[in-house]
Amino acid sequence: MDLFDLKGKNALITGSTRGIGRAIAEHFAAHGANVVISSRKSEMCDAVAEHINTQGAGRAVAIPANVSEDADIDALVAKATAELGKIDILVCNAAVNPYMGPFLDTPDDAFDKTIAVNVRANMRLCKHVVPGMQQRKDGAIVIISSIAAFKGSRDLGIYAVTKAADTQIVRNLAVAYGKDNIRVNGIAPAVVKTKFAKALYEDPEREKRTAASYALKRLGEPDDIAGAALYFASRAGAWTTGQTLIVDGGWSVSET
């Protein structure tokens, strides 16, 4: 268990009041990390932090923020650092998908919003936490991408483009900061049963067809992704960097 021990580590996890982000926060705390719970709604942050504080070995702190706003990102990192002293682990999980449809038909406002949250916010968060990690010669960054980053899509247009950009952020930062023992990795899930992805499985027939296309014959659950994040954040992943791990129930290797 020492390989996955996060005692003494502090983790900032965006979009952590539900779904994948919440599962990551809960598992990190269970393995000893102090976690920052953050999303737009303060009452949800408070509720999740309170729940973790009754369950986990680590402490949870609620700091609401809208990561589409630079000022909110700046305040989030400043408050997290003031509360915990340092940020050892950053998980960029918050994302939006305001438009479903062909890439060239993306409305301008949806384009700008998707870029702001899915790409720009991740870069700004990393820009804030990397200097401290450099000083300590230790740090882990995990960016939640998507299987959509690796295939063309008729309906996930701009979302898929931003998630592909996230995979390149992972590679760029891994190369730039490996000398400082900062590991940067990504996770690319297929359809996970969360509120965010509900449109992709809420129809029972569509869910059945989708599950049938996966080797494991089921959709993902948030805990399925949390395990991969725990690996990247802990000593277990100490020699892994620049990778985006596809966690898709075997969809990408299945026969069509």
KEVEXPA-565459 format. One record per residue (C-alpha): residue in one letter; chain; x, y, z; residue number from 1. Coordinates in nm, 3 decimals. Layout:
BEGIN
  type  mol       xx       yy       zz  seq
     A    A        X        Y        Z  NUM
...
This chain:
BEGIN
  type  mol       xx       yy       zz  seq
     M    A    0.000    0.000    0.000    1
     D    A    0.298    0.234    0.038    2
     L    A    0.299    0.279   -0.339    3
     F    A   -0.043    0.446   -0.320    4
     D    A    0.005    0.631    0.010    5
     L    A   -0.076    1.003   -0.020    6
     K    A   -0.029    1.101    0.344    7
     G    A    0.117    1.451    0.372    8
     K    A    0.015    1.539    0.016    9
     N    A   -0.226    1.818   -0.077   10
     A    A   -0.439    1.786   -0.389   11
     L    A   -0.638    2.051   -0.575   12
     I    A   -0.912    1.889   -0.784   13
     T    A   -1.137    2.098   -1.007   14
     G    A   -1.492    1.989   -1.084   15
     S    A   -1.486    1.772   -0.773   16
     T    A   -1.842    1.793   -0.642   17
     R    A   -1.975    1.509   -0.854   18
     G    A   -1.885    1.238   -1.101   19
     I    A   -1.523    1.164   -1.182   20
     G    A   -1.385    1.460   -0.987   21
     R    A   -1.567    1.365   -0.669   22
     A    A   -1.458    1.002   -0.697   23
     I    A   -1.096    1.113   -0.736   24
     A    A   -1.123    1.341   -0.433   25
     E    A   -1.278    1.070   -0.217   26
     H    A   -1.016    0.811   -0.308   27
     F    A   -0.729    1.056   -0.264   28
     A    A   -0.859    1.144    0.082   29
     A    A   -0.904    0.776    0.168   30
     H    A   -0.534    0.732    0.089   31
     G    A   -0.436    1.018    0.317   32
     A    A   -0.430    1.327    0.099   33
     N    A   -0.580    1.660    0.197   34
     V    A   -0.808    1.765   -0.089   35
     V    A   -0.952    2.090   -0.217   36
     I    A   -1.309    2.046   -0.335   37
     S    A   -1.397    2.299   -0.602   38
     S    A   -1.679    2.373   -0.845   39
     R    A   -1.900    2.672   -0.917   40
     K    A   -2.159    2.615   -0.643   41
     S    A   -2.042    2.676   -0.288   42
     E    A   -2.316    2.468   -0.126   43
     M    A   -2.213    2.162   -0.326   44
     C    A   -1.847    2.215   -0.237   45
     D    A   -1.939    2.239    0.130   46
     A    A   -2.152    1.924    0.119   47
     V    A   -1.885    1.711   -0.047   48
     A    A   -1.611    1.840    0.181   49
     E    A   -1.823    1.767    0.485   50
     H    A   -1.889    1.413    0.362   51
     I    A   -1.519    1.346    0.301   52
     N    A   -1.427    1.485    0.641   53
     T    A   -1.644    1.221    0.804   54
     Q    A   -1.495    0.942    0.593   55
     G    A   -1.143    1.000    0.467   56
     A    A   -0.804    0.990    0.631   57
     G    A   -0.721    1.325    0.472   58
     R    A   -0.889    1.662    0.523   59
     A    A   -1.120    1.824    0.269   60
     V    A   -1.144    2.199    0.214   61
     A    A   -1.423    2.360    0.010   62
     I    A   -1.319    2.646   -0.221   63
     P    A   -1.578    2.732   -0.490   64
     A    A   -1.453    2.873   -0.821   65
     N    A   -1.566    2.921   -1.179   66
     V    A   -1.264    2.814   -1.381   67
     S    A   -1.386    2.999   -1.689   68
     E    A   -1.282    3.317   -1.506   69
     D    A   -0.911    3.398   -1.463   70
     A    A   -0.974    3.582   -1.138   71
     D    A   -1.151    3.280   -0.991   72
     I    A   -0.862    3.053   -1.088   73
     D    A   -0.612    3.290   -0.930   74
     A    A   -0.817    3.312   -0.610   75
     L    A   -0.870    2.933   -0.600   76
     V    A   -0.499    2.857   -0.604   77
     A    A   -0.419    3.139   -0.360   78
     K    A   -0.683    3.020   -0.111   79
     A    A   -0.584    2.655   -0.150   80
     T    A   -0.220    2.741   -0.085   81
     A    A   -0.308    2.957    0.214   82
     E    A   -0.525    2.681    0.359   83
     L    A   -0.295    2.385    0.298   84
     G    A    0.049    2.543    0.263   85
     K    A    0.136    2.388   -0.074   86
     I    A   -0.017    2.205   -0.369   87
     D    A    0.151    1.871   -0.440   88
     I    A   -0.108    1.734   -0.681   89
     L    A   -0.325    1.915   -0.936   90
     V    A   -0.612    1.735   -1.106   91
     C    A   -0.769    1.934   -1.390   92
     N    A   -1.108    1.768   -1.419   93
     A    A   -1.356    2.054   -1.474   94
     A    A   -1.484    2.065   -1.832   95
     V    A   -1.779    2.185   -2.037   96
     N    A   -1.952    2.069   -2.353   97
     P    A   -2.208    2.339   -2.437   98
     Y    A   -2.250    2.232   -2.799   99
     M    A   -2.310    1.894   -2.960  100
     G    A   -2.269    1.891   -3.336  101
     P    A   -2.026    1.926   -3.628  102
     F    A   -1.712    2.124   -3.552  103
     L    A   -1.763    2.387   -3.825  104
     D    A   -2.113    2.461   -3.697  105
     T    A   -1.992    2.550   -3.347  106
     P    A   -2.144    2.881   -3.232  107
     D    A   -1.884    3.143   -3.143  108
     D    A   -1.991    3.165   -2.779  109
     A    A   -1.976    2.786   -2.736  110
     F    A   -1.633    2.779   -2.902  111
     D    A   -1.498    3.045   -2.666  112
     K    A   -1.648    2.883   -2.355  113
     T    A   -1.516    2.537   -2.438  114
     I    A   -1.167    2.665   -2.506  115
     A    A   -1.172    2.876   -2.187  116
     V    A   -1.267    2.592   -1.953  117
     N    A   -1.116    2.286   -2.120  118
     V    A   -0.783    2.434   -2.230  119
     R    A   -0.708    2.783   -2.100  120
     A    A   -0.810    2.706   -1.741  121
     N    A   -0.587    2.399   -1.731  122
     M    A   -0.290    2.600   -1.857  123
     R    A   -0.352    2.875   -1.601  124
     L    A   -0.388    2.628   -1.313  125
     C    A   -0.063    2.460   -1.413  126
     K    A    0.111    2.797   -1.442  127
     H    A    0.019    2.869   -1.080  128
     V    A    0.122    2.537   -0.923  129
     V    A    0.433    2.447   -1.122  130
     P    A    0.670    2.701   -0.959  131
     G    A    0.609    2.557   -0.612  132
     M    A    0.655    2.205   -0.745  133
     Q    A    0.982    2.313   -0.903  134
     Q    A    1.108    2.447   -0.572  135
     R    A    1.026    2.118   -0.396  136
     K    A    1.145    1.905   -0.689  137
     D    A    0.825    1.706   -0.668  138
     G    A    0.474    1.725   -0.808  139
     A    A    0.204    1.546   -1.003  140
     I    A   -0.044    1.691   -1.250  141
     V    A   -0.332    1.490   -1.394  142
     I    A   -0.550    1.625   -1.674  143
     I    A   -0.876    1.450   -1.754  144
     S    A   -0.903    1.425   -2.133  145
     S    A   -1.141    1.197   -2.326  146
     I    A   -1.141    0.910   -2.570  147
     A    A   -1.286    1.172   -2.808  148
     A    A   -0.933    1.314   -2.834  149
     F    A   -0.821    1.013   -3.037  150
     K    A   -1.095    0.971   -3.298  151
     G    A   -1.290    1.191   -3.533  152
     S    A   -1.644    1.276   -3.424  153
     R    A   -1.951    1.415   -3.597  154
     D    A   -2.116    1.538   -3.279  155
     L    A   -1.840    1.602   -3.025  156
     G    A   -1.667    1.858   -3.252  157
     I    A   -1.520    2.137   -3.038  158
     Y    A   -1.518    1.924   -2.721  159
     A    A   -1.303    1.663   -2.896  160
     V    A   -1.066    1.932   -3.023  161
     T    A   -1.012    2.069   -2.671  162
     K    A   -0.958    1.724   -2.527  163
     A    A   -0.696    1.654   -2.794  164
     A    A   -0.531    1.982   -2.691  165
     D    A   -0.520    1.857   -2.332  166
     T    A   -0.319    1.553   -2.441  167
     Q    A   -0.062    1.786   -2.595  168
     I    A   -0.050    2.001   -2.280  169
     V    A    0.038    1.680   -2.096  170
     R    A    0.325    1.604   -2.332  171
     N    A    0.458    1.961   -2.341  172
     L    A    0.463    2.001   -1.962  173
     A    A    0.611    1.655   -1.909  174
     V    A    0.905    1.743   -2.133  175
     A    A    0.951    2.092   -1.990  176
     Y    A    0.938    2.002   -1.620  177
     G    A    1.056    1.644   -1.597  178
     K    A    1.393    1.772   -1.480  179
     D    A    1.212    1.908   -1.173  180
     N    A    1.053    1.569   -1.096  181
     I    A    0.709    1.697   -1.197  182
     R    A    0.506    1.419   -1.354  183
     V    A    0.228    1.523   -1.593  184
     N    A   -0.020    1.268   -1.722  185
     G    A   -0.370    1.247   -1.859  186
     I    A   -0.666    1.010   -1.850  187
     A    A   -0.894    0.961   -2.149  188
     P    A   -1.220    0.794   -2.045  189
     A    A   -1.489    0.664   -2.276  190
     V    A   -1.852    0.703   -2.160  191
     V    A   -1.867    0.715   -1.782  192
     K    A   -2.203    0.724   -1.607  193
     T    A   -2.201    1.078   -1.478  194
     K    A   -2.439    1.371   -1.509  195
     F    A   -2.193    1.537   -1.747  196
     A    A   -2.216    1.248   -1.994  197
     K    A   -2.587    1.180   -1.944  198
     A    A   -2.680    1.275   -2.301  199
     L    A   -2.464    0.987   -2.425  200
     Y    A   -2.643    0.716   -2.228  201
     E    A   -2.980    0.842   -2.094  202
     D    A   -3.166    0.661   -2.372  203
     P    A   -3.171    0.292   -2.263  204
     E    A   -3.129    0.164   -2.616  205
     R    A   -2.834    0.392   -2.680  206
     E    A   -2.676    0.283   -2.352  207
     K    A   -2.723   -0.080   -2.450  208
     R    A   -2.563   -0.026   -2.792  209
     T    A   -2.274    0.168   -2.643  210
     A    A   -2.205   -0.093   -2.376  211
     A    A   -2.215   -0.366   -2.639  212
     S    A   -1.936   -0.191   -2.828  213
     Y    A   -1.703   -0.214   -2.527  214
     A    A   -1.501   -0.532   -2.463  215
     L    A   -1.613   -0.530   -2.098  216
     K    A   -1.977   -0.480   -2.204  217
     R    A   -2.053   -0.200   -1.962  218
     L    A   -2.015    0.175   -1.934  219
     G    A   -1.762    0.322   -1.694  220
     E    A   -1.820    0.432   -1.338  221
     P    A   -1.641    0.726   -1.170  222
     D    A   -1.439    0.488   -0.952  223
     D    A   -1.295    0.330   -1.267  224
     I    A   -1.122    0.659   -1.344  225
     A    A   -1.027    0.742   -0.985  226
     G    A   -0.795    0.441   -0.970  227
     A    A   -0.595    0.566   -1.267  228
     A    A   -0.568    0.913   -1.112  229
     L    A   -0.445    0.759   -0.785  230
     Y    A   -0.172    0.575   -0.974  231
     F    A   -0.051    0.893   -1.146  232
     A    A   -0.061    1.099   -0.825  233
     S    A    0.118    0.851   -0.599  234
     R    A    0.462    0.690   -0.581  235
     A    A    0.322    0.408   -0.791  236
     G    A    0.344    0.643   -1.090  237
     A    A    0.679    0.797   -1.001  238
     W    A    0.839    0.697   -1.333  239
     T    A    0.542    0.770   -1.557  240
     T    A    0.507    1.104   -1.731  241
     G    A    0.378    1.248   -2.058  242
     Q    A    0.119    0.974   -2.099  243
     T    A   -0.255    0.989   -2.158  244
     L    A   -0.404    0.661   -2.041  245
     I    A   -0.711    0.544   -2.231  246
     V    A   -0.965    0.396   -1.989  247
     D    A   -1.250    0.287   -2.211  248
     G    A   -1.365   -0.062   -2.120  249
     G    A   -1.188   -0.193   -2.427  250
     W    A   -1.382    0.015   -2.683  251
     S    A   -1.072    0.128   -2.872  252
     V    A   -0.950   -0.229   -2.924  253
     S    A   -1.284   -0.392   -2.999  254
     E    A   -1.398   -0.513   -3.338  255
     T    A   -1.637   -0.278   -3.515  256
